[in-house]
């Protein structure tokens, strides 16, 4: 589950990067930040998968939880909004 959430987080960040390239908001000024962000997210997914395959489950869970935690918290927030149906007035 953490691997799927980490992969989804990486894909969402990659999607924002590609949209930013298309509309020009990713420029020479901030391309290094984007590359570092995407590299760290990809490294987290690949490192967690590699650690899991080498039977280091605790380390794999820790590495994967770094990038999966934002995805899980966002899903919890959206689910809470859906269940409580708040009025924004």
Secondary structure in CASP SS format (residue, H / E / C, confidence):
PFRMAT SS
TARGET T0000
AUTHOR 0000-0000-0000
METHOD secondary structure of the structure
MODEL  1
X C 1.00
X H 1.00
X H 1.00
X H 1.00
X H 1.00
X H 1.00
X H 1.00
X H 1.00
X H 1.00
X H 1.00
X H 1.00
X H 1.00
X H 1.00
X H 1.00
X H 1.00
X H 1.00
X H 1.00
X H 1.00
X H 1.00
X H 1.00
X H 1.00
X H 1.00
X H 1.00
X C 1.00
X C 1.00
X C 1.00
X C 1.00
X C 1.00
X C 1.00
X C 1.00
X H 1.00
X H 1.00
X H 1.00
X H 1.00
X H 1.00
X H 1.00
X H 1.00
X H 1.00
X H 1.00
X H 1.00
X H 1.00
X H 1.00
X H 1.00
X H 1.00
X H 1.00
X H 1.00
X H 1.00
X H 1.00
X H 1.00
X H 1.00
X H 1.00
X H 1.00
X H 1.00
X C 1.00
X C 1.00
X C 1.00
X H 1.00
X H 1.00
X H 1.00
X H 1.00
X H 1.00
X H 1.00
X H 1.00
X H 1.00
X H 1.00
X H 1.00
X H 1.00
X H 1.00
X H 1.00
X H 1.00
X H 1.00
X H 1.00
X H 1.00
X H 1.00
X H 1.00
X H 1.00
X H 1.00
X H 1.00
X H 1.00
X H 1.00
X H 1.00
X H 1.00
X H 1.00
X H 1.00
X C 1.00
X C 1.00
X C 1.00
X C 1.00
X C 1.00
END
